[in-house]
Amino acid sequence: MVRALAAVVVLCGVGWATTAVWPADTTAHWQFVAEAQASWWVGAAAAVFGAGALQSWRRAFIYLLVFVVAVAALPRVPSPTFFDRDATPTIRVFTLNTSFGAADDATIVDSIADLRPDVVFLSETDEAEVQAVAAGTGYVALTTADPGAGGADGVAALASPGYAARTSAEAQLEQGVTRFQMPSVRVVQDAVVTHVVGVHAVAPIGTDRAGWDADLRGIGQWVSQRDKVVLAGDFNATRGHPRFRDIGLQSCTGRLAHTPTWPSTFPVIRLDHILTTGQCFGGGTLAVPGTDHLGVWADVSS
């Protein structure tokens, strides 16, 4: 009886874990698939536990303990850098979902003062928050935030005055790519043109599953038509989602594995990302009161 139950756990766990490789064109709109893909590692843990239980309960708990320790430890181990940081221009990017403008502005200002990023993206924001951050940091607001009827549409770009001047930064809102605003900042470093872009995809819940899939697909198509890009923001997607992986860029966390960013009180999945066509030279997360997302930052080349 125990072995039969363990076999069922293994099969269910494997099925859950393998949702991460289900074809997006067929399954992205299905109920609960996005949730299963985001938590594929829970299925893997169940499969590992069941495999141990086929032998003994003791082995089951040992296998599970080893798996959980590995999953918890890897996102905390700094990733090695094999590239010469001085040989290529880098950009420090910071992005935060401000939870409908509820994030504490003073903490955002202090975080920017500590990190000194070149470019900042605030998503799920409003113009009052953008102006408060700009006033508190001296950063230049390159685009305006329009939160829309639901309050989630606003995504704004800011840059340090020095960086904006050095790189001849020009900003615009990309149209028709995602439902929410998508500010794009064109910068030139050492004669190399890079588009640094703020992203906020809709969440795959309720009737928005098709919209979520369309947002991620649109981002991937937009990226494929450009040479050097950096994307930063709340993708509402993880590495477990095939459509997110299809974007095809290097994900920068500064760690050996993806440090979770949501929910901020007890993060279990990473929805917030900084992606680049270039290389990663470090990164991290930080907490800001008032929002359910952790902020993320990274030093990247394009």
Backbone as CSV, one residue per row, in Angstrom:
resi,resn,N_x,N_y,N_z,CA_x,CA_y,CA_z,C_x,C_y,C_z
1,MET,0.829,-1.209,0.000,0.000,0.000,0.000,0.869,1.268,0.000
2,VAL,1.915,1.257,0.840,2.801,2.420,0.912,3.517,2.634,-0.408
3,ARG,3.993,1.546,-1.002,4.701,1.663,-2.273,3.770,2.156,-3.371
4,ALA,2.527,1.712,-3.353,1.564,2.168,-4.358,1.296,3.663,-4.207
5,LEU,1.136,4.107,-2.957,0.918,5.534,-2.704,2.139,6.348,-3.116
6,ALA,3.328,5.831,-2.812,4.556,6.527,-3.196,4.674,6.645,-4.707
7,ALA,4.285,5.583,-5.413,4.337,5.616,-6.876,3.394,6.673,-7.434
8,VAL,2.218,6.806,-6.821,1.267,7.836,-7.250,1.854,9.228,-7.018
9,VAL,2.500,9.414,-5.864,3.126,10.709,-5.562,4.211,11.030,-6.583
10,VAL,5.011,10.027,-6.945,6.059,10.233,-7.949,5.452,10.648,-9.278
11,LEU,4.428,9.936,-9.714,3.809,10.238,-11.008,3.184,11.635,-11.006
12,CYS,2.471,11.962,-9.932,1.853,13.293,-9.857,2.919,14.387,-9.804
13,GLY,3.985,14.143,-9.035,5.064,15.120,-8.941,5.758,15.344,-10.263
14,VAL,6.032,14.248,-10.974,6.671,14.371,-12.289,5.761,15.122,-13.252
15,GLY,4.465,14.801,-13.215,3.526,15.515,-14.082,3.486,16.997,-13.793
16,TRP,3.489,17.344,-12.519,3.492,18.749,-12.104,4.774,19.433,-12.573
17,ALA,5.913,18.809,-12.307,7.199,19.420,-12.659,7.351,19.611,-14.161
18,THR,6.844,18.671,-14.940,7.027,18.750,-16.395,6.099,19.753,-17.064
19,THR,5.167,20.359,-16.302,4.359,21.423,-16.911,5.245,22.554,-17.422
20,ALA,6.438,22.687,-16.844,7.356,23.761,-17.251,7.820,23.620,-18.687
21,VAL,7.657,22.450,-19.287,8.070,22.262,-20.679,6.878,21.988,-21.587
22,TRP,5.666,22.169,-21.086,4.498,22.024,-21.953,4.504,23.140,-22.994
23,PRO,4.093,22.856,-24.224,4.134,23.880,-25.286,3.184,25.033,-25.004
24,ALA,3.717,26.242,-25.045,2.924,27.423,-24.716,1.785,27.642,-25.696
25,ASP,2.016,27.374,-26.973,0.979,27.616,-27.970,-0.277,26.808,-27.676
26,THR,-0.110,25.651,-27.040,-1.240,24.765,-26.768,-1.828,24.985,-25.389
27,THR,-0.984,25.207,-24.393,-1.438,25.124,-23.002,-1.424,26.432,-22.222
28,ALA,-0.897,27.513,-22.771,-0.727,28.747,-21.990,-2.047,29.297,-21.463
29,HIS,-3.157,29.035,-22.173,-4.447,29.589,-21.762,-5.207,28.647,-20.840
30,TRP,-4.699,27.445,-20.619,-5.426,26.477,-19.811,-5.465,26.903,-18.342
31,GLN,-6.575,26.559,-17.684,-6.731,26.859,-16.271,-5.643,26.168,-15.440
32,PHE,-5.036,26.910,-14.552,-4.061,26.425,-13.569,-2.698,26.034,-14.151
33,VAL,-2.519,26.073,-15.459,-1.221,25.693,-16.023,-0.147,26.706,-15.632
34,ALA,-0.443,27.992,-15.734,0.549,29.010,-15.364,0.958,28.871,-13.902
35,GLU,-0.021,28.580,-13.035,0.296,28.406,-11.621,1.166,27.170,-11.399
36,ALA,0.843,26.080,-12.100,1.636,24.853,-11.966,3.056,25.064,-12.473
37,GLN,3.195,25.810,-13.562,4.532,26.068,-14.105,5.355,26.936,-13.160
38,ALA,4.717,27.924,-12.547,5.432,28.798,-11.612,5.932,28.026,-10.395
39,SER,5.227,26.966,-10.030,5.582,26.179,-8.839,6.062,24.785,-9.211
40,TRP,6.664,24.635,-10.387,7.093,23.319,-10.865,8.012,22.626,-9.872
41,TRP,8.789,23.409,-9.133,9.745,22.844,-8.183,9.047,22.147,-7.019
42,VAL,7.795,22.534,-6.731,7.029,21.817,-5.708,6.714,20.406,-6.202
43,GLY,6.358,20.304,-7.491,6.151,18.987,-8.075,7.415,18.153,-8.047
44,ALA,8.548,18.806,-8.336,9.822,18.086,-8.287,10.108,17.592,-6.874
45,ALA,9.789,18.417,-5.873,9.990,18.001,-4.481,9.114,16.804,-4.139
46,ALA,7.873,16.824,-4.622,6.978,15.690,-4.376,7.508,14.420,-5.027
47,ALA,8.030,14.549,-6.246,8.582,13.384,-6.938,9.792,12.826,-6.196
48,VAL,10.642,13.711,-5.697,11.818,13.277,-4.932,11.385,12.567,-3.648
49,PHE,10.397,13.134,-2.966,9.892,12.516,-1.740,9.296,11.142,-2.032
50,GLY,8.497,11.063,-3.094,7.893,9.786,-3.446,8.919,8.741,-3.825
51,ALA,9.967,9.171,-4.536,11.024,8.230,-4.921,11.709,7.657,-3.684
52,GLY,11.916,8.503,-2.680,12.500,8.006,-1.437,11.562,7.078,-0.699
53,ALA,10.264,7.399,-0.725,9.278,6.578,-0.020,9.132,5.196,-0.635
54,LEU,9.492,5.038,-1.897,9.478,3.705,-2.505,10.446,2.771,-1.791
55,GLN,11.455,3.355,-1.127,12.439,2.547,-0.402,12.157,2.537,1.103
56,SER,11.968,3.732,1.682,11.625,3.818,3.105,11.225,5.253,3.416
57,TRP,10.480,5.441,4.513,10.109,6.785,4.917,11.345,7.600,5.289
58,ARG,12.324,6.938,5.869,13.558,7.628,6.247,14.239,8.222,5.025
59,ARG,14.347,7.418,3.968,14.955,7.921,2.736,14.120,9.049,2.136
60,ALA,12.813,8.926,2.239,11.937,9.961,1.685,12.236,11.316,2.311
61,PHE,12.339,11.348,3.625,12.579,12.619,4.307,14.011,13.117,4.093
62,ILE,14.963,12.200,3.977,16.342,12.611,3.680,16.418,13.232,2.289
63,TYR,15.802,12.566,1.295,15.799,13.094,-0.074,15.148,14.472,-0.113
64,LEU,14.006,14.591,0.577,13.287,15.863,0.569,14.112,16.953,1.241
65,LEU,14.768,16.620,2.337,15.588,17.605,3.043,16.721,18.105,2.161
66,VAL,17.402,17.187,1.487,18.500,17.579,0.597,17.984,18.481,-0.519
67,PHE,16.832,18.127,-1.091,16.249,18.921,-2.175,15.903,20.326,-1.690
68,VAL,15.236,20.417,-0.539,14.809,21.718,-0.018,16.016,22.590,0.320
69,VAL,17.039,22.000,0.922,18.244,22.767,1.258,18.902,23.311,-0.005
70,ALA,18.968,22.476,-1.053,19.575,22.926,-2.310,18.769,24.061,-2.929
71,VAL,17.443,23.914,-2.944,16.575,24.944,-3.527,16.687,26.249,-2.745
72,ALA,16.807,26.153,-1.429,16.899,27.355,-0.601,18.275,27.995,-0.656
73,ALA,19.314,27.173,-0.838,20.681,27.693,-0.758,21.161,28.330,-2.052
74,LEU,20.848,27.728,-3.188,21.406,28.204,-4.455,21.092,29.672,-4.743
75,PRO,19.859,30.160,-4.477,19.601,31.584,-4.733,20.376,32.530,-3.827
76,ARG,21.049,31.996,-2.829,21.811,32.832,-1.906,23.310,32.814,-2.187
77,VAL,23.733,32.000,-3.131,25.149,31.888,-3.463,25.472,32.841,-4.612
78,PRO,26.391,33.790,-4.439,26.736,34.716,-5.533,27.244,33.957,-6.752
79,SER,26.814,34.404,-7.925,27.262,33.753,-9.155,28.630,34.291,-9.553
80,PRO,29.511,33.429,-10.042,30.835,33.893,-10.474,30.735,34.698,-11.764
81,THR,31.648,35.618,-11.956,31.710,36.420,-13.176,32.980,36.069,-13.938
82,PHE,32.808,35.675,-15.197,33.945,35.249,-16.010,34.305,36.276,-17.084
83,PHE,33.725,37.472,-16.973,33.940,38.488,-17.990,34.608,39.707,-17.367
84,ASP,35.382,40.394,-18.164,36.102,41.579,-17.704,35.150,42.765,-17.677
85,ARG,34.788,43.172,-16.484,33.831,44.259,-16.344,34.361,45.562,-16.920
86,ASP,35.672,45.766,-16.858,36.254,47.016,-17.343,36.354,47.065,-18.862
87,ALA,36.121,45.922,-19.509,36.289,45.865,-20.958,35.026,46.252,-21.711
88,THR,33.925,46.446,-21.005,32.673,46.757,-21.686,31.854,47.725,-20.843
89,PRO,31.114,48.635,-21.457,30.263,49.544,-20.693,29.152,48.773,-19.985
90,THR,28.869,49.151,-18.756,27.801,48.502,-18.003,26.729,49.516,-17.631
91,ILE,25.560,48.987,-17.332,24.415,49.795,-16.920,23.898,49.207,-15.613
92,ARG,23.687,50.036,-14.619,23.038,49.579,-13.389,21.559,49.954,-13.464
93,VAL,20.717,48.939,-13.378,19.273,49.121,-13.516,18.585,48.699,-12.223
94,PHE,17.605,49.472,-11.819,16.789,49.154,-10.642,15.328,49.224,-11.045
95,THR,14.542,48.225,-10.632,13.127,48.222,-10.973,12.302,47.769,-9.780
96,LEU,11.110,48.343,-9.647,10.231,48.029,-8.520,8.775,48.142,-8.948
97,ASN,7.988,47.117,-8.640,6.535,47.213,-8.731,6.060,47.870,-7.442
98,THR,5.434,49.039,-7.557,5.102,49.828,-6.372,3.713,49.537,-5.814
99,SER,3.037,48.507,-6.351,1.735,48.074,-5.835,0.727,49.219,-5.807
100,PHE,0.391,49.688,-7.010,-0.586,50.764,-7.197,-0.152,52.052,-6.502
101,GLY,1.160,52.297,-6.532,1.681,53.529,-5.958,1.735,53.545,-4.446
102,ALA,1.559,52.371,-3.804,1.511,52.321,-2.342,2.880,52.140,-1.697
103,ALA,3.916,51.885,-2.485,5.259,51.710,-1.921,5.716,52.997,-1.243
104,ASP,6.477,52.835,-0.181,6.940,53.991,0.580,7.954,54.798,-0.230
105,ASP,7.587,56.023,-0.565,8.439,56.846,-1.426,9.796,57.135,-0.784
106,ALA,9.818,57.357,0.523,11.080,57.676,1.197,12.060,56.508,1.104
107,THR,11.543,55.279,1.209,12.416,54.107,1.093,12.921,53.949,-0.333
108,ILE,12.057,54.238,-1.305,12.504,54.191,-2.704,13.641,55.187,-2.914
109,VAL,13.464,56.385,-2.394,14.492,57.425,-2.532,15.794,56.978,-1.869
110,ASP,15.687,56.423,-0.665,16.889,55.960,0.037,17.566,54.812,-0.714
111,SER,16.760,53.920,-1.283,17.317,52.787,-2.027,18.078,53.266,-3.255
112,ILE,17.516,54.242,-3.938,18.193,54.790,-5.112,19.479,55.506,-4.703
113,ALA,19.434,56.206,-3.579,20.643,56.883,-3.089,21.744,55.877,-2.762
114,ASP,21.354,54.722,-2.231,22.344,53.691,-1.884,22.878,52.977,-3.125
115,LEU,21.967,52.617,-4.042,22.361,51.833,-5.219,22.993,52.681,-6.317
116,ARG,22.534,53.923,-6.425,22.958,54.833,-7.497,22.817,54.183,-8.884
117,PRO,21.630,53.712,-9.211,21.427,53.110,-10.533,21.468,54.164,-11.628
118,ASP,21.773,53.717,-12.831,21.742,54.618,-13.984,20.312,54.849,-14.449
119,VAL,19.529,53.769,-14.473,18.145,53.834,-14.943,17.245,53.156,-13.918
120,VAL,16.078,53.752,-13.678,15.094,53.225,-12.730,13.763,53.059,-13.448
121,PHE,13.098,51.928,-13.190,11.744,51.728,-13.694,10.812,51.464,-12.514
122,LEU,9.725,52.215,-12.455,8.674,51.994,-11.475,7.442,51.509,-12.214
123,SER,6.928,50.355,-11.824,5.716,49.835,-12.461,4.564,49.847,-11.473
124,GLU,3.353,49.770,-12.025,2.130,49.880,-11.220,2.193,51.160,-10.389
125,THR,2.619,52.234,-11.052,2.870,53.498,-10.370,1.943,54.584,-10.897
126,ASP,2.077,55.778,-10.355,1.318,56.933,-10.831,2.247,58.142,-10.878
127,GLU,1.756,59.209,-11.453,2.616,60.366,-11.681,3.033,61.039,-10.376
128,ALA,2.161,61.012,-9.369,2.528,61.621,-8.088,3.732,60.906,-7.478
129,GLU,3.737,59.583,-7.562,4.863,58.824,-7.019,6.133,59.073,-7.826
130,VAL,6.005,59.109,-9.136,7.172,59.357,-9.989,7.795,60.705,-9.659
131,GLN,6.957,61.725,-9.513,7.480,63.060,-9.222,8.085,63.131,-7.823
132,ALA,7.508,62.401,-6.874,8.069,62.376,-5.522,9.453,61.735,-5.522
133,VAL,9.601,60.653,-6.268,10.902,59.980,-6.352,11.907,60.863,-7.086
134,ALA,11.462,61.499,-8.159,12.356,62.386,-8.905,12.831,63.543,-8.026
135,ALA,11.907,64.120,-7.266,12.273,65.245,-6.402,13.218,64.809,-5.286
136,GLY,12.998,63.612,-4.763,13.814,63.137,-3.653,15.195,62.672,-4.050
137,THR,15.356,62.293,-5.310,16.642,61.745,-5.765,17.412,62.672,-6.690
138,GLY,16.708,63.623,-7.298,17.345,64.442,-8.322,17.393,63.757,-9.668
139,TYR,16.766,62.576,-9.769,16.726,61.868,-11.048,15.753,62.544,-11.999
140,VAL,15.956,62.302,-13.279,15.116,62.891,-14.314,14.032,61.895,-14.701
141,ALA,12.774,62.312,-14.616,11.673,61.476,-15.087,11.619,61.578,-16.607
142,LEU,11.912,60.478,-17.277,11.985,60.483,-18.741,10.638,60.250,-19.393
143,THR,9.711,59.614,-18.674,8.364,59.382,-19.194,7.369,59.656,-18.078
144,THR,6.114,59.834,-18.445,5.058,60.040,-17.461,4.293,58.744,-17.247
145,ALA,3.723,58.600,-16.062,2.988,57.384,-15.712,1.492,57.625,-15.812
146,ASP,0.812,56.760,-16.543,-0.645,56.803,-16.647,-1.186,55.498,-16.073
147,PRO,-1.728,55.527,-14.848,-2.157,54.281,-14.208,-3.379,53.636,-14.843
148,GLY,-4.092,54.372,-15.700,-5.251,53.805,-16.362,-6.420,53.607,-15.416
149,ALA,-7.499,53.048,-15.947,-8.723,52.889,-15.166,-8.541,51.932,-13.994
150,GLY,-7.740,50.888,-14.195,-7.557,49.903,-13.136,-6.432,50.209,-12.181
151,GLY,-5.616,51.213,-12.483,-4.536,51.615,-11.604,-3.224,50.890,-11.796
152,ALA,-3.194,49.888,-12.706,-1.984,49.067,-12.850,-1.161,49.408,-14.081
153,ASP,-1.674,50.282,-14.951,-1.042,50.498,-16.256,0.272,51.270,-16.204
154,GLY,0.458,52.088,-15.178,1.565,53.036,-15.186,2.934,52.410,-14.997
155,VAL,3.822,52.641,-15.962,5.230,52.248,-15.872,6.049,53.464,-16.291
156,ALA,6.976,53.888,-15.451,7.736,55.108,-15.731,9.230,54.842,-15.676
157,ALA,9.964,55.611,-16.464,11.428,55.519,-16.511,12.034,56.786,-15.935
158,LEU,13.061,56.612,-15.106,13.853,57.718,-14.590,15.324,57.393,-14.813
159,ALA,16.148,58.422,-14.868,17.589,58.212,-15.046,18.352,59.251,-14.249
160,SER,19.553,58.894,-13.851,20.399,59.880,-13.183,20.774,60.952,-14.201
161,PRO,20.823,62.209,-13.796,21.127,63.280,-14.752,22.456,63.069,-15.468
162,GLY,23.466,62.623,-14.733,24.770,62.408,-15.356,24.733,61.331,-16.412
163,TYR,24.059,60.220,-16.103,23.983,59.128,-17.072,23.169,59.549,-18.291
164,ALA,22.066,60.235,-18.059,21.235,60.685,-19.174,22.016,61.605,-20.105
165,ALA,22.845,62.477,-19.528,23.633,63.399,-20.348,24.738,62.669,-21.097
166,ARG,25.440,61.763,-20.402,26.566,61.047,-21.026,26.118,60.159,-22.176
167,THR,24.923,59.624,-22.087,24.467,58.639,-23.075,23.440,59.204,-24.045
168,SER,23.205,60.513,-23.980,22.198,61.150,-24.844,20.871,60.397,-24.773
169,ALA,20.433,60.119,-23.554,19.248,59.290,-23.340,17.999,59.925,-23.939
170,GLU,17.269,59.115,-24.694,15.992,59.526,-25.272,14.958,58.454,-24.941
171,ALA,13.782,58.884,-24.493,12.771,57.925,-24.058,11.488,58.064,-24.864
172,GLN,10.815,56.933,-25.019,9.504,56.918,-25.645,8.721,55.740,-25.079
173,LEU,7.412,55.755,-25.299,6.570,54.635,-24.906,6.350,53.737,-26.115
174,GLU,6.746,52.482,-25.997,6.495,51.521,-27.067,5.002,51.205,-27.103
175,GLN,4.447,51.157,-28.289,3.014,50.951,-28.449,2.713,49.557,-28.993
176,GLY,1.618,48.969,-28.500,1.130,47.722,-29.070,1.911,46.480,-28.699
177,VAL,2.772,46.571,-27.689,3.559,45.396,-27.283,2.915,44.720,-26.085
178,THR,2.669,45.477,-25.025,2.003,44.962,-23.832,0.792,45.833,-23.522
179,ARG,-0.091,45.311,-22.686,-1.284,46.074,-22.323,-0.907,47.314,-21.517
180,PHE,0.068,47.169,-20.625,0.486,48.282,-19.785,1.569,49.105,-20.487
181,GLN,1.888,50.256,-19.907,2.910,51.119,-20.500,4.258,50.398,-20.590
182,MET,5.021,50.739,-21.626,6.323,50.103,-21.856,7.329,51.181,-22.259
183,PRO,7.906,51.885,-21.276,8.874,52.939,-21.595,10.195,52.360,-22.086
184,SER,10.710,52.930,-23.149,11.972,52.489,-23.742,12.944,53.662,-23.746
185,VAL,14.123,53.448,-23.177,15.147,54.489,-23.096,16.294,54.104,-24.020
186,ARG,16.546,54.941,-25.005,17.640,54.702,-25.954,18.884,55.412,-25.443
187,VAL,19.950,54.644,-25.209,21.199,55.228,-24.723,22.340,54.832,-25.654
188,VAL,23.373,55.666,-25.678,24.551,55.407,-26.512,25.787,55.444,-25.621
189,GLN,26.485,54.301,-25.529,27.728,54.209,-24.769,28.817,53.648,-25.675
190,ASP,29.906,54.375,-25.807,31.015,53.955,-26.679,30.509,53.605,-28.076
191,ALA,29.636,54.455,-28.598,29.068,54.307,-29.944,28.156,53.090,-30.081
192,VAL,27.781,52.470,-28.969,26.879,51.318,-28.990,25.501,51.766,-28.512
193,VAL,24.481,51.508,-29.340,23.107,51.887,-29.008,22.426,50.737,-28.268
194,THR,21.848,51.049,-27.126,21.124,50.059,-26.328,19.752,50.607,-25.974
195,HIS,18.746,49.747,-26.027,17.409,50.109,-25.573,17.184,49.486,-24.196
196,VAL,16.981,50.333,-23.199,16.715,49.888,-21.832,15.223,50.099,-21.588
197,VAL,14.518,49.016,-21.287,13.059,49.031,-21.381,12.409,48.566,-20.080
198,GLY,11.369,49.273,-19.659,10.577,48.879,-18.502,9.391,48.040,-18.926
199,VAL,9.164,46.949,-18.208,8.148,45.971,-18.597,7.215,45.681,-17.426
200,HIS,5.928,45.561,-17.732,4.957,45.038,-16.762,3.909,44.253,-17.541
201,ALA,3.962,42.940,-17.423,2.977,42.082,-18.087,1.793,41.852,-17.152
202,VAL,0.620,41.630,-17.727,-0.550,41.334,-16.907,-0.355,39.984,-16.223
203,ALA,-1.083,39.758,-15.151,-0.979,38.495,-14.415,-1.892,37.445,-15.046
204,PRO,-1.472,36.170,-15.052,-2.269,35.109,-15.677,-3.367,34.596,-14.755
205,ILE,-4.332,35.454,-14.470,-5.433,35.059,-13.598,-6.755,35.401,-14.271
206,GLY,-7.779,34.633,-13.950,-9.106,34.887,-14.483,-9.131,34.902,-15.996
207,THR,-9.710,35.948,-16.544,-9.832,36.066,-17.999,-8.583,36.654,-18.643
208,ASP,-7.553,36.916,-17.855,-6.342,37.555,-18.391,-5.267,36.568,-18.827
209,ARG,-5.557,35.276,-18.850,-4.536,34.309,-19.261,-4.108,34.548,-20.707
210,ALA,-5.070,34.802,-21.573,-4.731,35.073,-22.970,-3.952,36.376,-23.093
211,GLY,-4.333,37.389,-22.300,-3.615,38.655,-22.329,-2.193,38.525,-21.824
212,TRP,-2.002,37.709,-20.797,-0.653,37.443,-20.271,0.211,36.781,-21.330
213,ASP,-0.341,35.768,-21.972,0.403,35.079,-23.025,0.733,36.040,-24.166
214,ALA,-0.226,36.897,-24.522,0.007,37.860,-25.604,1.084,38.869,-25.220
215,ASP,1.090,39.309,-23.958,2.121,40.247,-23.501,3.512,39.638,-23.633
216,LEU,3.694,38.420,-23.124,5.014,37.784,-23.175,5.428,37.496,-24.609
217,ARG,4.475,37.069,-25.420,4.788,36.812,-26.831,5.171,38.112,-27.526
218,GLY,4.456,39.192,-27.223,4.772,40.485,-27.820,6.145,40.990,-27.416
219,ILE,6.514,40.781,-26.150,7.850,41.180,-25.692,8.918,40.415,-26.452
220,GLY,8.715,39.105,-26.604,9.684,38.293,-27.335,9.839,38.735,-28.774
221,GLN,8.727,39.062,-29.422,8.792,39.518,-30.812,9.491,40.866,-30.906
222,TRP,9.217,41.746,-29.955,9.862,43.061,-29.949,11.372,42.905,-29.791
223,VAL,11.796,42.052,-28.878,13.225,41.824,-28.644,13.902,41.268,-29.885
224,SER,13.229,40.364,-30.586,13.835,39.709,-31.751,14.130,40.680,-32.885
225,GLN,13.536,41.863,-32.844,13.728,42.846,-33.905,14.783,43.896,-33.549
226,ARG,15.461,43.691,-32.418,16.463,44.654,-31.977,17.767,43.960,-31.629
227,ASP,18.835,44.743,-31.617,20.161,44.164,-31.424,20.533,44.075,-29.950
228,LYS,20.631,45.211,-29.286,21.076,45.231,-27.890,19.981,45.827,-27.013
229,VAL,19.494,45.016,-26.074,18.394,45.456,-25.218,18.622,45.009,-23.778
230,VAL,18.035,45.769,-22.874,17.935,45.400,-21.460,16.472,45.582,-21.074
231,LEU,15.871,44.548,-20.517,14.482,44.611,-20.066,14.447,44.507,-18.553
232,ALA,13.591,45.292,-17.913,13.511,45.264,-16.454,12.076,45.511,-16.013
233,GLY,11.602,44.687,-15.081,10.271,44.921,-14.552,9.596,43.675,-14.030
234,ASP,8.292,43.809,-13.829,7.449,42.725,-13.330,6.854,41.996,-14.528
235,PHE,7.414,40.836,-14.842,6.948,40.055,-15.986,5.768,39.162,-15.620
236,ASN,5.436,39.071,-14.329,4.422,38.121,-13.870,4.674,36.737,-14.453
237,ALA,5.935,36.375,-14.543,6.336,35.090,-15.119,7.649,34.657,-14.493
238,THR,7.880,33.360,-14.522,9.095,32.774,-13.972,9.813,31.993,-15.063
239,ARG,10.989,31.456,-14.711,11.707,30.594,-15.648,10.934,29.314,-15.928
240,GLY,9.931,29.027,-15.134,9.101,27.858,-15.386,8.090,28.055,-16.491
241,HIS,7.959,29.286,-17.000,6.986,29.566,-18.060,7.681,29.572,-19.424
242,PRO,7.290,28.686,-20.319,7.952,28.598,-21.629,7.956,29.916,-22.397
243,ARG,6.855,30.661,-22.331,6.793,31.913,-23.096,7.810,32.922,-22.560
244,PHE,8.065,32.907,-21.269,9.098,33.781,-20.705,10.474,33.352,-21.198
245,ARG,10.734,32.062,-21.199,12.036,31.578,-21.679,12.222,31.885,-23.158
246,ASP,11.119,31.932,-23.900,11.201,32.222,-25.333,11.733,33.623,-25.618
247,ILE,11.670,34.518,-24.643,12.228,35.860,-24.847,13.709,35.760,-25.169
248,GLY,14.367,34.770,-24.596,15.710,34.400,-25.028,16.844,35.284,-24.552
249,LEU,16.663,35.960,-23.419,17.711,36.843,-22.912,18.338,36.278,-21.641
250,GLN,19.516,36.801,-21.325,20.224,36.427,-20.106,19.539,37.070,-18.912
251,SER,19.189,36.264,-17.918,18.549,36.768,-16.705,19.601,37.073,-15.652
252,CYS,19.546,38.268,-15.088,20.592,38.727,-14.171,20.055,38.808,-12.746
253,THR,20.553,37.926,-11.887,20.140,37.912,-10.490,21.299,38.141,-9.537
254,GLY,22.522,37.919,-10.027,23.671,37.998,-9.140,23.858,36.768,-8.284
255,ARG,23.024,35.736,-8.503,23.078,34.512,-7.719,23.076,33.303,-8.652
256,LEU,23.390,32.111,-8.082,23.431,30.900,-8.894,22.050,30.477,-9.364
257,ALA,21.013,30.891,-8.648,19.638,30.576,-9.036,18.782,31.812,-8.818
258,HIS,17.556,31.758,-9.314,16.680,32.913,-9.250,16.210,33.186,-7.826
259,THR,16.627,34.322,-7.282,16.157,34.739,-5.969,14.690,35.138,-6.074
260,PRO,13.804,34.581,-5.251,12.380,34.923,-5.360,12.105,36.374,-4.980
261,THR,11.058,36.942,-5.575,10.723,38.349,-5.331,9.279,38.565,-4.898
262,TRP,8.480,37.501,-4.893,7.045,37.662,-4.572,6.537,36.459,-3.823
263,PRO,5.645,36.671,-2.816,5.297,37.965,-2.205,6.423,38.451,-1.299
264,SER,6.486,39.725,-1.081,7.639,40.297,-0.384,7.756,39.820,1.059
265,THR,6.621,39.456,1.682,6.662,39.012,3.076,7.322,37.643,3.220
266,PHE,7.155,36.769,2.231,7.790,35.450,2.226,7.946,35.019,0.773
267,PRO,8.972,35.537,0.095,9.088,35.306,-1.353,9.290,33.828,-1.689
268,VAL,8.520,33.355,-2.668,8.648,31.960,-3.108,8.882,31.830,-4.610
269,ILE,8.534,32.847,-5.389,8.779,32.797,-6.828,9.331,34.138,-7.297
270,ARG,10.052,34.115,-8.409,10.624,35.348,-8.968,9.778,35.798,-10.152
271,LEU,9.073,36.898,-9.957,8.270,37.501,-11.018,8.962,38.711,-11.627
272,ASP,9.916,39.270,-10.912,10.578,40.513,-11.317,11.979,40.187,-11.824
273,HIS,12.290,40.686,-13.011,13.517,40.267,-13.685,14.224,41.449,-14.337
274,ILE,15.531,41.285,-14.517,16.324,42.151,-15.387,17.008,41.237,-16.392
275,LEU,16.698,41.438,-17.667,17.177,40.580,-18.749,18.038,41.400,-19.705
276,THR,19.010,40.764,-20.318,19.892,41.486,-21.232,20.384,40.601,-22.363
277,THR,20.699,41.234,-23.479,21.382,40.537,-24.569,22.864,40.382,-24.274
278,GLY,23.344,41.063,-23.245,24.766,41.033,-22.905,25.074,40.119,-21.743
279,GLN,25.877,40.619,-20.804,26.342,39.822,-19.680,25.912,40.451,-18.349
280,CYS,25.961,39.632,-17.299,25.597,40.068,-15.952,26.851,40.211,-15.095
281,PHE,26.884,41.259,-14.290,28.040,41.512,-13.438,27.652,41.711,-11.979
282,GLY,26.510,41.216,-11.591,26.068,41.347,-10.205,24.631,41.810,-10.143
283,GLY,24.010,41.581,-9.005,22.623,41.978,-8.840,22.115,41.582,-7.476
284,GLY,20.877,41.979,-7.179,20.301,41.640,-5.891,18.863,42.097,-5.788
285,THR,18.304,41.924,-4.597,16.934,42.332,-4.309,16.928,43.219,-3.076
286,LEU,15.844,43.975,-2.912,15.687,44.780,-1.701,14.205,44.969,-1.413
287,ALA,13.895,45.146,-0.144,12.508,45.284,0.291,12.139,46.754,0.449
288,VAL,10.916,47.073,0.037,10.370,48.419,0.194,8.994,48.285,0.841
289,PRO,8.743,48.917,1.976,7.428,48.822,2.610,6.319,49.320,1.686
290,GLY,5.166,48.660,1.755,4.006,49.109,1.008,3.743,48.373,-0.280
291,THR,4.688,47.535,-0.724,4.488,46.775,-1.954,4.689,45.294,-1.688
292,ASP,3.997,44.469,-2.460,4.110,43.017,-2.288,5.220,42.420,-3.147
293,HIS,6.005,43.254,-3.817,7.144,42.797,-4.612,8.441,43.308,-4.002
294,LEU,9.494,42.524,-4.109,10.827,43.031,-3.820,11.337,43.801,-5.032
295,GLY,12.114,44.828,-4.796,12.796,45.497,-5.894,13.989,44.676,-6.337
296,VAL,14.363,44.803,-7.598,15.532,44.080,-8.103,16.461,45.057,-8.817
297,TRP,17.757,44.772,-8.735,18.748,45.597,-9.425,19.804,44.680,-10.021
298,ALA,20.493,45.182,-11.033,21.568,44.408,-11.654,22.503,45.338,-12.406
299,ASP,23.759,44.934,-12.473,24.758,45.569,-13.331,24.899,44.704,-14.576
300,VAL,24.625,45.277,-15.733,24.602,44.486,-16.963,25.334,45.214,-18.083
301,SER,25.790,44.429,-19.042,26.204,44.979,-20.325,25.107,44.641,-21.318
302,SER,25.203,45.211,-22.488,24.169,44.941,-23.486,24.730,44.181,-24.679
